[in-house]
Amino acid sequence: MLEVTVASAIFAMLSLVLYFTLNLGFSAQGKSEAHSSAIRAGIVVFAAVEAELKDAQVISPAVSATPIPPSDTLVFRHPLYGSDGKLVVDSAGLPTWGSDQTLRYQGNLLKLENVDGQRVLKRLGDGSDVRFQRTGPRQLSVEVLSRDTDSRRREDNAVHRYLRRISLPNST
């Protein structure tokens, strides 16, 4: 009878250790997945902004001698290319620019607005934010705040801040 009691106690202890180990592992996996999704959101936003700004001229936010607060709106334009694929220039040899386009972060959506309408580039979670700021004549700072909304516990919903400086080929 004593052997059965000792064996049951050992089995119960091993079961508890296994339960707590698995619980800790699943909790860490959930936190890791939420953190990875926040990182991916930042990377996708940076890639979308860099792709849209390739050979573009940023109009707003403008460069200023006094610091201007970051904005949720970025206005830019691309040079025009002819049907032969060559850059269209004016009589002074300067590029001819197309119509203004706007990147705007509004209501958890990063949108591109132009003469053709608007399209969503990225949908971010609640509590997220995207800000643009000119840090120099050829520098744009893009800040992405992304929240871990996939986490099960409220206190685990951390906000991650990602900052990238983008070099601009053309400036106003």
KEKESE-904508 format. One record per residue: residue in one letter; chain; x, z, y of N, C-alpha, C, O in turn. Coordinates in Angstrom, 3 decimals, decimal comma, m for minus. Layout:
N
{"A" "A" {X Z Y} {X Z Y} {X Z Y} {X Z Y}}
...
// end
This chain:
172
{"M" "A" {0,809 0,000 m1,193} {0,000 0,000 0,000} {0,856 0,000 1,263} {0,534 m0,667 2,246}}
{"L" "A" {1,946 0,754 1,221} {2,857 0,817 2,354} {3,482 m0,547 2,613} {3,687 m0,927 3,766}}
{"E" "A" {3,783 m1,281 1,557} {4,384 m2,596 1,710} {3,440 m3,555 2,444} {3,880 m4,352 3,273}}
{"V" "A" {2,166 m3,476 2,140} {1,184 m4,345 2,777} {1,083 m4,017 4,267} {0,989 m4,928 5,089}}
{"T" "A" {1,100 m2,761 4,620} {1,028 m2,329 6,022} {2,257 m2,803 6,787} {2,135 m3,321 7,896}}
{"V" "A" {3,443 m2,630 6,203} {4,681 m3,071 6,862} {4,678 m4,587 7,015} {5,040 m5,098 8,074}}
{"A" "A" {4,283 m5,301 5,992} {4,230 m6,763 6,062} {3,226 m7,214 7,116} {3,498 m8,173 7,839}}
{"S" "A" {2,076 m6,555 7,228} {1,075 m6,890 8,235} {1,602 m6,630 9,645} {1,368 m7,424 10,556}}
{"A" "A" {2,312 m5,516 9,821} {2,874 m5,189 11,138} {3,928 m6,218 11,541} {3,960 m6,648 12,694}}
{"I" "A" {4,781 m6,612 10,614} {5,802 m7,626 10,904} {5,141 m8,959 11,233} {5,556 m9,640 12,171}}
{"F" "A" {4,127 m9,334 10,479} {3,410 m10,579 10,735} {2,755 m10,554 12,117} {2,798 m11,549 12,839}}
{"A" "A" {2,147 m9,420 12,490} {1,491 m9,285 13,798} {2,525 m9,406 14,927} {2,265 m10,057 15,939}}
{"M" "A" {3,681 m8,786 14,754} {4,721 m8,860 15,781} {5,240 m10,288 15,921} {5,419 m10,774 17,037}}
{"L" "A" {5,483 m10,961 14,802} {5,943 m12,345 14,855} {4,889 m13,255 15,486} {5,231 m14,176 16,228}}
{"S" "A" {3,629 m13,005 15,201} {2,549 m13,803 15,788} {2,493 m13,617 17,303} {2,305 m14,583 18,044}}
{"L" "A" {2,658 m12,369 17,765} {2,663 m12,105 19,204} {3,846 m12,781 19,896} {3,686 m13,373 20,963}}
{"V" "A" {5,021 m12,696 19,297} {6,205 m13,341 19,876} {5,991 m14,847 19,958} {6,300 m15,461 20,978}}
{"L" "A" {5,470 m15,441 18,900} {5,203 m16,875 18,891} {4,164 m17,251 19,957} {4,326 m18,253 20,654}}
{"Y" "A" {3,105 m16,452 20,084} {2,068 m16,721 21,079} {2,646 m16,694 22,494} {2,409 m17,616 23,273}}
{"F" "A" {3,398 m15,655 22,830} {3,949 m15,546 24,185} {4,992 m16,630 24,470} {5,097 m17,105 25,601}}
{"T" "A" {5,751 m17,016 23,468} {6,731 m18,091 23,640} {6,027 m19,420 23,921} {6,416 m20,146 24,835}}
{"L" "A" {5,002 m19,738 23,146} {4,255 m20,976 23,369} {3,535 m20,958 24,722} {3,503 m21,969 25,424}}
{"N" "A" {2,961 m19,815 25,084} {2,264 m19,693 26,359} {3,229 m19,923 27,520} {2,885 m20,616 28,478}}
{"L" "A" {4,412 m19,362 27,449} {5,421 m19,544 28,489} {5,859 m21,010 28,559} {6,026 m21,555 29,650}}
{"G" "A" {6,041 m21,637 27,419} {6,448 m23,039 27,384} {5,396 m23,962 27,983} {5,737 m24,861 28,751}}
{"F" "A" {4,130 m23,760 27,649} {3,061 m24,601 28,195} {2,900 m24,378 29,697} {2,612 m25,320 30,434}}
{"S" "A" {3,083 m23,151 30,150} {3,001 m22,860 31,583} {4,114 m23,581 32,344} {3,877 m24,176 33,395}}
{"A" "A" {5,319 m23,521 31,803} {6,451 m24,209 32,447} {6,246 m25,721 32,446} {6,601 m26,393 33,415}}
{"Q" "A" {5,684 m26,257 31,382} {5,428 m27,693 31,310} {4,416 m28,114 32,375} {4,595 m29,150 33,016}}
{"G" "A" {3,354 m27,324 32,574} {2,352 m27,637 33,592} {2,939 m27,614 34,989} {2,639 m28,489 35,801}}
{"K" "A" {3,775 m26,623 35,281} {4,416 m26,545 36,593} {5,355 m27,726 36,798} {5,412 m28,297 37,887}}
{"S" "A" {6,085 m28,089 35,759} {7,018 m29,209 35,847} {6,282 m30,525 36,103} {6,734 m31,335 36,912}}
{"E" "A" {5,162 m30,744 35,427} {4,384 m31,965 35,629} {3,824 m32,036 37,041} {3,832 m33,103 37,656}}
{"A" "A" {3,332 m30,902 37,567} {2,797 m30,887 38,934} {3,902 m31,170 39,940} {3,698 m31,918 40,896}}
{"H" "A" {5,062 m30,580 39,730} {6,195 m30,800 40,630} {6,645 m32,259 40,566} {6,942 m32,861 41,598}}
{"S" "A" {6,697 m32,824 39,372} {7,094 m34,231 39,212} {6,116 m35,163 39,907} {6,524 m36,161 40,501}}
{"S" "A" {4,818 m34,845 39,837} {3,839 m35,704 40,494} {4,008 m35,649 42,009} {3,806 m36,661 42,681}}
{"A" "A" {4,374 m34,491 42,565} {4,627 m34,386 44,011} {5,866 m35,187 44,397} {5,882 m35,840 45,440}}
{"I" "A" {6,892 m35,143 43,573} {8,112 m35,911 43,840} {7,823 m37,408 43,774} {8,279 m38,166 44,630}}
{"R" "A" {7,070 m37,837 42,764} {6,717 m39,249 42,635} {5,924 m39,731 43,849} {6,126 m40,854 44,313}}
{"A" "A" {5,029 m38,897 44,363} {4,248 m39,279 45,550} {5,177 m39,531 46,726} {5,000 m40,510 47,451}}
{"G" "A" {6,164 m38,665 46,928} {7,122 m38,867 48,017} {7,923 m40,144 47,839} {8,114 m40,892 48,798}}
{"I" "A" {8,389 m40,405 46,635} {9,192 m41,596 46,359} {8,368 m42,868 46,592} {8,872 m43,837 47,160}}
{"V" "A" {7,111 m42,867 46,160} {6,257 m44,044 46,332} {5,986 m44,298 47,810} {5,973 m45,449 48,247}}
{"V" "A" {5,768 m43,231 48,590} {5,541 m43,408 50,029} {6,776 m44,005 50,684} {6,664 m44,942 51,474}}
{"F" "A" {7,962 m43,471 50,365} {9,195 m44,002 50,959} {9,387 m45,468 50,593} {9,746 m46,282 51,444}}
{"A" "A" {9,150 m45,804 49,340} {9,312 m47,196 48,901} {8,331 m48,114 49,629} {8,703 m49,217 50,029}}
{"A" "A" {7,078 m47,673 49,806} {6,080 m48,498 50,503} {6,461 m48,698 51,963} {6,337 m49,805 52,486}}
{"V" "A" {6,921 m47,643 52,626} {7,308 m47,750 54,033} {8,517 m48,668 54,180} {8,532 m49,539 55,050}}
{"E" "A" {9,530 m48,478 53,336} {10,726 m49,328 53,411} {10,388 m50,786 53,142} {10,945 m51,673 53,788}}
{"A" "A" {9,494 m51,050 52,210} {9,116 m52,437 51,909} {8,388 m53,075 53,095} {8,632 m54,237 53,419}}
{"E" "A" {7,503 m52,325 53,735} {6,758 m52,866 54,877} {7,665 m53,077 56,087} {7,420 m53,982 56,885}}
{"L" "A" {8,703 m52,261 56,237} {9,562 m52,346 57,420} {10,749 m53,285 57,250} {11,575 m53,408 58,155}}
{"K" "A" {10,843 m53,946 56,104} {11,954 m54,872 55,899} {11,892 m55,961 56,961} {10,889 m56,668 57,057}}
{"D" "A" {12,923 m56,105 57,742} {13,102 m57,035 58,865} {12,047 m56,895 59,966} {11,846 m57,820 60,752}}
{"A" "A" {11,373 m55,738 60,024} {10,343 m55,521 61,038} {10,928 m54,891 62,302} {12,029 m54,339 62,298}}
{"Q" "A" {10,167 m54,993 63,359} {10,503 m54,354 64,623} {9,490 m53,225 64,831} {8,285 m53,466 64,901}}
{"V" "A" {9,995 m51,989 64,929} {9,114 m50,839 65,123} {8,798 m50,705 66,607} {9,700 m50,674 67,445}}
{"I" "A" {7,515 m50,625 66,920} {7,061 m50,521 68,299} {6,737 m49,067 68,658} {7,099 m48,590 69,734}}
{"S" "A" {6,064 m48,383 67,760} {5,678 m47,001 68,009} {5,783 m46,229 66,701} {5,346 m46,740 65,670}}
{"P" "A" {6,332 m45,048 66,695} {6,764 m44,248 67,829} {8,014 m44,835 68,482} {8,876 m45,419 67,825}}
{"A" "A" {8,075 m44,660 69,781} {9,175 m45,223 70,560} {10,352 m44,248 70,613} {10,212 m43,064 70,307}}
{"V" "A" {11,498 m44,764 71,003} {12,682 m43,937 71,208} {12,557 m43,307 72,589} {12,180 m43,976 73,552}}
{"S" "A" {12,875 m42,023 72,683} {12,762 m41,330 73,953} {13,945 m40,391 74,122} {14,493 m39,878 73,147}}
{"A" "A" {14,334 m40,169 75,390} {15,420 m39,237 75,678} {14,985 m37,807 75,378} {15,802 m36,971 74,993}}
{"T" "A" {13,701 m37,531 75,556} {13,169 m36,212 75,215} {12,478 m36,306 73,859} {11,861 m37,328 73,558}}
{"P" "A" {12,565 m35,281 73,049} {11,959 m35,330 71,714} {10,444 m35,549 71,774} {9,737 m34,897 72,543}}
{"I" "A" {9,973 m36,462 70,963} {8,545 m36,741 70,830} {8,109 m36,189 69,474} {8,786 m36,421 68,473}}
{"P" "A" {6,989 m35,464 69,425} {6,550 m34,926 68,131} {6,282 m36,041 67,128} {5,931 m37,154 67,520}}
{"P" "A" {6,443 m35,759 65,848} {6,153 m36,770 64,820} {4,698 m37,224 64,887} {3,814 m36,476 65,305}}
{"S" "A" {4,472 m38,467 64,466} {3,147 m39,071 64,518} {2,713 m39,489 63,119} {3,548 m39,752 62,253}}
{"D" "A" {1,405 m39,548 62,904} {0,890 m40,028 61,620} {0,669 m41,533 61,636} {0,143 m42,100 60,679}}
{"T" "A" {1,077 m42,186 62,740} {0,873 m43,625 62,906} {2,183 m44,325 63,231} {2,968 m43,839 64,045}}
{"L" "A" {2,413 m45,459 62,598} {3,597 m46,271 62,829} {3,141 m47,702 63,117} {2,450 m48,312 62,302}}
{"V" "A" {3,531 m48,235 64,278} {3,149 m49,600 64,658} {4,406 m50,461 64,614} {5,446 m50,079 65,150}}
{"F" "A" {4,308 m51,617 63,978} {5,454 m52,510 63,818} {4,960 m53,950 63,739} {3,759 m54,209 63,660}}
{"R" "A" {5,910 m54,877 63,762} {5,577 m56,294 63,602} {6,745 m57,007 62,928} {7,897 m56,583 63,010}}
{"H" "A" {6,404 m58,095 62,267} {7,403 m58,894 61,559} {7,689 m60,173 62,344} {6,834 m60,655 63,087}}
{"P" "A" {8,894 m60,719 62,177} {9,168 m62,019 62,806} {8,374 m63,116 62,086} {8,019 m62,981 60,915}}
{"L" "A" {8,110 m64,184 62,806} {7,380 m65,309 62,226} {8,356 m66,271 61,553} {9,465 m66,492 62,040}}
{"Y" "A" {7,929 m66,835 60,434} {8,714 m67,832 59,708} {7,891 m69,110 59,636} {6,676 m69,065 59,444}}
{"G" "A" {8,544 m70,229 59,787} {7,880 m71,519 59,706} {7,550 m71,884 58,274} {7,909 m71,164 57,342}}
{"S" "A" {6,867 m73,003 58,102} {6,491 m73,461 56,757} {7,723 m73,810 55,922} {7,659 m73,832 54,693}}
{"D" "A" {8,846 m74,084 56,597} {10,087 m74,387 55,885} {10,861 m73,120 55,513} {11,935 m73,198 54,916}}
{"G" "A" {10,310 m71,949 55,869} {10,960 m70,684 55,530} {11,990 m70,232 56,538} {12,644 m69,209 56,336}}
{"K" "A" {12,149 m70,978 57,624} {13,134 m70,621 58,643} {12,483 m69,768 59,722} {11,292 m69,897 60,005}}
{"L" "A" {13,281 m68,903 60,314} {12,829 m68,026 61,370} {12,412 m68,834 62,596} {13,130 m69,742 63,015}}
{"V" "A" {11,260 m68,510 63,169} {10,773 m69,179 64,383} {11,371 m68,455 65,580} {11,212 m67,243 65,725}}
{"V" "A" {12,062 m69,207 66,440} {12,693 m68,613 67,627} {12,153 m69,285 68,883} {11,651 m70,409 68,848}}
{"D" "A" {12,274 m68,549 70,012} {11,836 m69,128 71,285} {12,993 m69,903 71,917} {14,030 m70,094 71,282}}
{"S" "A" {12,818 m70,351 73,165} {13,832 m71,178 73,824} {15,134 m70,420 74,087} {16,188 m71,032 74,262}}
{"A" "A" {15,061 m69,086 74,113} {16,269 m68,284 74,323} {16,958 m67,950 73,000} {17,998 m67,292 72,993}}
{"G" "A" {16,397 m68,388 71,906} {16,987 m68,114 70,597} {16,574 m66,777 70,009} {17,133 m66,353 68,997}}
{"L" "A" {15,596 m66,096 70,628} {15,101 m64,809 70,130} {13,946 m65,031 69,163} {13,194 m65,993 69,311}}
{"P" "A" {13,797 m64,157 68,177} {12,708 m64,333 67,208} {11,336 m64,251 67,868} {11,135 m63,516 68,835}}
{"T" "A" {10,414 m65,008 67,334} {9,017 m64,915 67,750} {8,347 m63,936 66,800} {8,429 m64,077 65,579}}
{"W" "A" {7,681 m62,938 67,380} {7,105 m61,868 66,570} {5,638 m62,116 66,280} {4,911 m62,682 67,096}}
{"G" "A" {5,220 m61,683 65,105} {3,818 m61,786 64,701} {2,992 m60,675 65,321} {3,470 m59,931 66,177}}
{"S" "A" {1,754 m60,573 64,881} {0,847 m59,553 65,428} {1,234 m58,167 64,919} {1,895 m58,020 63,891}}
{"D" "A" {0,800 m57,156 65,672} {1,109 m55,770 65,325} {0,413 m55,371 64,031} {m0,709 m55,789 63,746}}
{"Q" "A" {1,118 m54,544 63,255} {0,569 m53,946 62,048} {0,729 m52,442 62,177} {1,632 m51,967 62,865}}
{"T" "A" {m0,139 m51,697 61,520} {m0,120 m50,250 61,648} {m0,109 m49,594 60,274} {m0,924 m49,917 59,410}}
{"L" "A" {0,830 m48,666 60,087} {0,803 m47,760 58,935} {0,209 m46,462 59,456} {0,712 m45,886 60,421}}
{"R" "A" {m0,861 m46,001 58,817} {m1,532 m44,794 59,297} {m1,840 m43,884 58,117} {m2,347 m44,321 57,084}}
{"Y" "A" {m1,517 m42,599 58,300} {m1,900 m41,617 57,288} {m3,152 m40,924 57,787} {m3,144 m40,268 58,829}}
{"Q" "A" {m4,231 m41,078 57,025} {m5,512 m40,559 57,465} {m6,344 m40,181 56,249} {m6,571 m41,004 55,362}}
{"G" "A" {m6,791 m38,950 56,213} {m7,672 m38,512 55,124} {m7,069 m38,677 53,751} {m7,744 m39,173 52,849}}
{"N" "A" {m5,826 m38,281 53,557} {m5,106 m38,356 52,278} {m4,771 m39,777 51,842} {m4,373 m39,991 50,697}}
{"L" "A" {m4,926 m40,754 52,738} {m4,610 m42,147 52,410} {m3,557 m42,685 53,373} {m3,662 m42,506 54,586}}
{"L" "A" {m2,540 m43,348 52,820} {m1,588 m44,091 53,635} {m2,085 m45,533 53,642} {m2,089 m46,204 52,610}}
{"K" "A" {m2,510 m46,007 54,835} {m3,145 m47,322 54,947} {m2,290 m48,262 55,782} {m1,602 m47,839 56,711}}
{"L" "A" {m2,344 m49,541 55,437} {m1,748 m50,602 56,230} {m2,889 m51,364 56,884} {m3,766 m51,891 56,199}}
{"E" "A" {m2,875 m51,420 58,222} {m3,910 m52,117 58,970} {m3,268 m53,281 59,706} {m2,260 m53,110 60,390}}
{"N" "A" {m3,855 m54,473 59,565} {m3,375 m55,652 60,282} {m4,557 m56,576 60,560} {m5,708 m56,197 60,341}}
{"V" "A" {m4,277 m57,784 61,039} {m5,363 m58,707 61,411} {m6,218 m59,098 60,203} {m7,370 m59,496 60,376}}
{"D" "A" {m5,686 m58,996 59,002} {m6,443 m59,346 57,797} {m7,352 m58,216 57,330} {m8,142 m58,408 56,406}}
{"G" "A" {m7,256 m57,041 57,949} {m8,045 m55,881 57,525} {m7,135 m54,707 57,215} {m6,085 m54,535 57,835}}
{"Q" "A" {m7,543 m53,916 56,264} {m6,714 m52,779 55,870} {m6,683 m52,642 54,355} {m7,603 m53,055 53,650}}
{"R" "A" {m5,588 m52,046 53,878} {m5,479 m51,771 52,444} {m4,770 m50,441 52,262} {m3,952 m50,044 53,092}}
{"V" "A" {m5,084 m49,764 51,187} {m4,498 m48,460 50,884} {m3,190 m48,675 50,145} {m3,155 m49,350 49,116}}
{"L" "A" {m2,101 m48,095 50,674} {m0,804 m48,180 50,012} {m0,606 m47,030 49,033} {m0,031 m47,214 47,960}}
{"K" "A" {m1,085 m45,832 49,407} {m0,899 m44,667 48,543} {m1,969 m43,631 48,845} {m2,300 m43,386 50,005}}
{"R" "A" {m2,500 m43,030 47,804} {m3,449 m41,927 47,925} {m2,683 m40,652 47,557} {m2,133 m40,537 46,462}}
{"L" "A" {m2,658 m39,701 48,491} {m1,971 m38,434 48,260} {m3,003 m37,329 48,065} {m4,180 m37,507 48,376}}
{"G" "A" {m2,556 m36,193 47,552} {m3,462 m35,082 47,281} {m3,848 m34,307 48,527} {m3,314 m34,532 49,613}}
{"D" "A" {m4,794 m33,385 48,346} {m5,213 m32,513 49,440} {m4,024 m31,722 49,955} {m3,157 m31,307 49,185}}
{"G" "A" {m3,992 m31,518 51,271} {m2,914 m30,743 51,876} {m1,630 m31,531 52,063} {m0,623 m30,966 52,489}}
{"S" "A" {m1,639 m32,819 51,758} {m0,454 m33,654 51,932} {m0,443 m34,235 53,338} {m1,460 m34,224 54,031}}
{"D" "A" {0,706 m34,740 53,752} {0,834 m35,297 55,094} {2,006 m36,270 55,125} {2,969 m36,114 54,374}}
{"V" "A" {1,922 m37,272 55,993} {3,013 m38,222 56,230} {3,204 m38,311 57,734} {2,241 m38,507 58,474}}
{"R" "A" {4,454 m38,166 58,192} {4,769 m38,203 59,624} {5,943 m39,137 59,885} {6,876 m39,225 59,088}}
{"F" "A" {5,877 m39,839 61,029} {6,922 m40,769 61,442} {7,498 m40,295 62,770} {6,766 m39,840 63,648}}
{"Q" "A" {8,819 m40,407 62,910} {9,469 m40,033 64,162} {10,725 m40,875 64,340} {11,509 m41,037 63,405}}
{"R" "A" {10,915 m41,411 65,547} {12,146 m42,150 65,859} {13,231 m41,147 66,203} {13,037 m40,286 67,061}}
{"T" "A" {14,359 m41,254 65,542} {15,477 m40,348 65,802} {16,613 m41,063 66,513} {17,620 m40,443 66,853}}
{"G" "A" {16,462 m42,343 66,738} {17,462 m43,136 67,433} {16,964 m44,561 67,564} {15,915 m44,903 67,018}}
{"P" "A" {17,710 m45,411 68,291} {17,256 m46,795 68,494} {17,042 m47,559 67,188} {16,156 m48,409 67,111}}
{"R" "A" {17,822 m47,274 66,189} {17,697 m47,985 64,909} {17,445 m47,033 63,746} {17,766 m47,345 62,599}}
{"Q" "A" {16,873 m45,877 64,046} {16,603 m44,879 63,012} {15,150 m44,428 63,058} {14,606 m44,150 64,127}}
{"L" "A" {14,534 m44,361 61,892} {13,183 m43,846 61,748} {13,220 m42,736 60,711} {13,754 m42,917 59,617}}
{"S" "A" {12,656 m41,601 61,054} {12,564 m40,487 60,132} {11,149 m40,463 59,558} {10,168 m40,472 60,303}}
{"V" "A" {11,051 m40,433 58,228} {9,753 m40,372 57,545} {9,717 m39,062 56,776} {10,590 m38,789 55,953}}
{"E" "A" {8,703 m38,258 57,050} {8,550 m36,967 56,386} {7,275 m36,990 55,558} {6,213 m37,378 56,045}}
{"V" "A" {7,387 m36,572 54,301} {6,231 m36,510 53,407} {6,081 m35,074 52,930} {7,011 m34,499 52,364}}
{"L" "A" {4,916 m34,501 53,158} {4,566 m33,198 52,606} {3,601 m33,460 51,473} {2,544 m34,058 51,673}}
{"S" "A" {3,958 m33,019 50,296} {3,139 m33,287 49,120} {2,855 m31,973 48,409} {3,768 m31,174 48,198}}
{"R" "A" {1,613 m31,741 48,041} {1,199 m30,488 47,415} {1,010 m30,681 45,911} {0,513 m31,711 45,456}}
{"D" "A" {1,422 m29,660 45,152} {1,188 m29,636 43,703} {m0,271 m29,273 43,446} {m0,586 m28,099 43,248}}
{"T" "A" {m1,152 m30,246 43,446} {m2,576 m29,944 43,262} {m2,975 m29,919 41,795} {m4,099 m29,535 41,471}}
{"D" "A" {m2,076 m30,322 40,900} {m2,414 m30,342 39,480} {m2,273 m28,972 38,828} {m2,704 m28,768 37,693}}
{"S" "A" {m1,671 m28,046 39,545} {m1,414 m26,736 38,955} {m2,719 m25,979 38,739} {m3,659 m26,113 39,523}}
{"R" "A" {m2,771 m25,190 37,681} {m3,987 m24,453 37,358} {m4,159 m23,217 38,235} {m5,287 m22,816 38,523}}
{"R" "A" {m3,070 m22,622 38,654} {m3,146 m21,399 39,454} {m2,913 m21,724 40,922} {m2,026 m22,511 41,254}}
{"R" "A" {m3,700 m21,127 41,794} {m3,648 m21,397 43,233} {m2,275 m21,069 43,814} {m1,780 m21,805 44,667}}
{"E" "A" {m1,656 m19,982 43,370} {m0,365 m19,589 43,943} {0,771 m20,534 43,544} {1,849 m20,490 44,137}}
{"D" "A" {0,537 m21,380 42,554} {1,547 m22,352 42,141} {1,457 m23,655 42,930} {2,304 m24,531 42,758}}
{"N" "A" {0,452 m23,802 43,790} {0,266 m25,032 44,557} {1,253 m25,089 45,718} {0,868 m24,942 46,878}}
{"A" "A" {2,495 m25,298 45,407} {3,548 m25,329 46,421} {3,513 m26,646 47,183} {3,078 m27,672 46,661}}
{"V" "A" {3,982 m26,598 48,433} {4,099 m27,804 49,248} {5,561 m28,225 49,233} {6,447 m27,420 49,520}}
{"H" "A" {5,812 m29,481 48,899} {7,169 m30,011 48,852} {7,377 m30,908 50,057} {6,523 m31,732 50,384}}
{"R" "A" {8,508 m30,746 50,711} {8,816 m31,526 51,914} {9,942 m32,489 51,581} {11,002 m32,084 51,105}}
{"Y" "A" {9,700 m33,771 51,835} {10,698 m34,809 51,599} {10,943 m35,521 52,918} {9,998 m35,879 53,621}}
{"L" "A" {12,188 m35,723 53,250} {12,553 m36,360 54,507} {13,548 m37,466 54,221} {14,524 m37,269 53,498}}
{"R" "A" {13,293 m38,627 54,794} {14,226 m39,751 54,624} {14,381 m40,462 55,952} {13,407 m40,690 56,669}}
{"R" "A" {15,609 m40,807 56,267} {15,881 m41,595 57,465} {16,067 m43,042 57,044} {16,827 m43,338 56,122}}
{"I" "A" {15,378 m43,930 57,718} {15,407 m45,351 57,404} {16,110 m46,077 58,541} {15,784 m45,873 59,710}}
{"S" "A" {17,072 m46,923 58,200} {17,739 m47,732 59,209} {16,885 m48,954 59,507} {16,408 m49,638 58,602}}
{"L" "A" {16,705 m49,210 60,797} {15,869 m50,328 61,240} {16,742 m51,476 61,683} {17,648 m51,270 62,491}}
{"P" "A" {16,509 m52,680 61,190} {17,331 m53,815 61,582} {17,038 m54,287 63,008} {17,933 m54,807 63,676}}
{"N" "A" {15,824 m54,120 63,477} {15,401 m54,572 64,805} {14,822 m53,400 65,551} {14,133 m52,571 64,957}}
{"S" "A" {15,085 m53,308 66,837} {14,529 m52,206 67,613} {13,985 m52,735 68,920} {14,366 m53,804 69,395}}
{"T" "A" {13,067 m51,941 69,497} {12,479 m52,306 70,794} {13,131 m51,532 71,899} {12,774 m51,699 73,065}}
// end
